[in-house]
Amino acid sequence: MGRVVKIHRVEIRNFRAVRSAVLDDCGDLNVLIGQNNAGKSTVLEAISLFFRATATGELADIRPPERDGTFLQIADLHRADGRPEPADISVDLVLSRDALRHIAIVLHPEAPLLAKKIQDRTDPILRVTMTASPQAHLRISRMVVHSPDAPNSDVVLFALTYAESEKIRISRWMAATSLETVASLTHWMRQIKKSDEEDAREGLRELIGRIDTHLPASLVERYHRLIGPAGWDEERRDLAQQLVTEMRELVGTLARDPLSHTIKTPGEVPKLAAYPASILRLVGSPSVLHLRDRRDPVGAEEAGRLLRLKTQRSGRESLKAVQAAVKAILGVDLETFESEHGGSAEIDLDGFLVQVNGAGVREGLRVILGRELEEPQLMLVEEPEVHLHPALEVSMFEYLRKASATTQLFVTTHSTNFVDTAAMRNVYLVRRTPWVTVERLDVERATEVIPRELGMRLSSLFMYDRLLFVEGPTDEDILRRLATTLGVDPGHGSVGFVQMGGSRNTGYYANAGTIDFLTRRRVKPVFLIDRDEKTPGEVEELRDKLAKAGATVHVLEQRELENYLAVPRALATFIQKKRRDGGRDGGDVTEEKVAAALEKCGAELRTITLRKRVVKALRDPVAIPSRLDGDGEVAHLLEGAIRTVIAEWEKRREEAADMVEREARDVDHAWTGDWRAVAPGDELLDAVCRQFGFASRRTRTAPRWPHC
């Protein structure tokens, strides 16, 4: 089924924690990302509320169908100084040609000039605004047709003020209460007896007290005569009968025209017109499926629908499509049968009842069956990836991306896989600072500014407030495990990690384009760099360079992260565990023995430390220049460049002995101060582990030590 209307823009004001938020330029698939409690679900609730309200076809005093429960509560409205304020939800809808033709047809009998104006529009957009009063009463306050290419030529189709809406609401309430009054009067006239005259009078007094401020004065005066102190005589019975007749006439009048004066439509309509309700029914016509984070479990209803597809000739292809989708996304075979115990149908997944399958499969199945069985034109899904394995997350989001060709989707997610794998144009970042704000992310610009060669995931750019750039995977693992040990969750702090592949790539990741983009995104970049063999001057130079680019850099005080793990107590606990895991006794490994092993291995690493420093000092490149400038033959210029290189190496060879002696003095000085800070940490840990009978593999073992 083609889409009658499609959401182009959503604007929300004063709804729950939203003061003012806009989803602009909405597409087929719209993804909302943000931290927990940022307000993503609030945005979807606002969209859901709008369509549930418009589906009633009511312009004022909008009430939900019984199955939808309460539309709105005063607590949902933004409060200023402790008082609720009116809330607005405006939705811009792109109209199909059929929808535009329908609006023109319903306009023509009552407002032909309006019909002509909208027929002349190119790519018209219908903006419908729903307003909630401070008392949480809903009304459609405005309908406007506008065109993107003509921003100052809005055509107002309908406007309803708060006062007019209140008249409609009171009229309906009066009609209902008047019917109740008629029923009560009729009942009392039949049952009245002298002995219960006072009870009858009190009942009438309570009922009239609820509505007398809204009744005509003549009716109020006669009601007070009816409930006066005199006895219940024949005259009073006649008066009660007259009131019953007049109240019935009042109910009819209220039903025919709830307003006593004109609603503001553009000059042509003498009273409350019929066309706004017709347009509203069109707006509310798309089928909407809202899957909240707490979803109803798949049960007998879905099983029965699938079983009917199975037993109907025309339904078998639809069932096959459902089974294929479930298999592709969740990796299980779906079947449906009549229950052996009678009474209802059942769903089996891989031969087991759906109820005994894992939470991820059950949650994923709810999303798939909702889409396949309901075939909604608009689908609001909160966290479709919940409980799914990362590999299945990708499959789920690819399924939703394809579904968006016929179903407009608004999805909230915490999954980095979705942001990284889906080809998306419409990603919205939802923040709470302290009010909920929504920002459309420039994904295309991000992919241009941040080269793919950097290996940075798009989710790193959009889903975190801080990015910690580390040299490699071991550094990230150590920091994550250390955070866990300390009871700190980087995710809750909105901290993401980026692995650079060594400190040599720091400048590559800290390029001006990346830092500028992150700064404008209000993402704070922090670089954590190993000290290695850097001199104090080199450290300061690195800090100054990154500070000018707008980044913060922390250079470790010790050589590398592994040096911070060279703690006898922690190492002893770790080695004991490793020995027990290998079937050996770990009780003979004491903190004192590990401390002695550290000293022994450290002394042996002094020479290696010196070698690393010497190599670092000598490895500055000496090469032939990229251009051979000067006069003469190329061969002559090349020979001169080679001689220059040789001369430089000869100079370094002559200075080598002095360099080694100088570096040796520096190592001795550092060794005397704190040798554990300058020794190669990864080699130190490996050497200590070997002393106790097993090898330490840096990439697999080091990250586990922070738990010890």
Secondary structure by P-SEA (a helix, b strand, c coil): ccccccccbbbbccccccccccccccccbbbbbbcccccaaaaaaaaaaaaaaaaacccccccccccccccccccccccccccccbbbbbbbbbccaaaaaaaaaaaccccaaaaaaaaaccbbbbbbbbbbcccccccccbbbbbbccccccccccccccaaaaaaaaaaaaaaaaaaaaaaaaaaaaacccccaaaaaaaaaaaaaaaccccccaaaaaaaaaaaccccccaaaaaaaaaaaaaaaaaaaaaaacccccccccccccccccaaaaaaaaaaaccbbbbbccccccccaaaaaaaaaaaaccccaaaaaaaaaaaaaaccbbbbbbccccccbbbbbccccccccccaaaaaaaaaaaaaaaccccbbbbccccccccaaaaaaaaaaaaaaccccbbbbbbccccccccccccbbbbbbbcccbbbbbbaaaaaaaaccccccccccccccccbbbbcccaaaaaaaaaaaaaacccccccbbbbbbccccccccccccaaaaaaaaaacbbbbbbbbcccccaaaaaaaaaaaaaacbbbbbbcccccccccccaaaaaaaaaaaaaaaccccccccaaaaaaaaaaaaaaaaaaaaaaaaaaaacccccccccccccccaaaaaaaaaaaaaaaaaaaaaaaaaaaaaaaaaaaaaaacccccccaaaaaaaaaaaaacccccccccccccccc
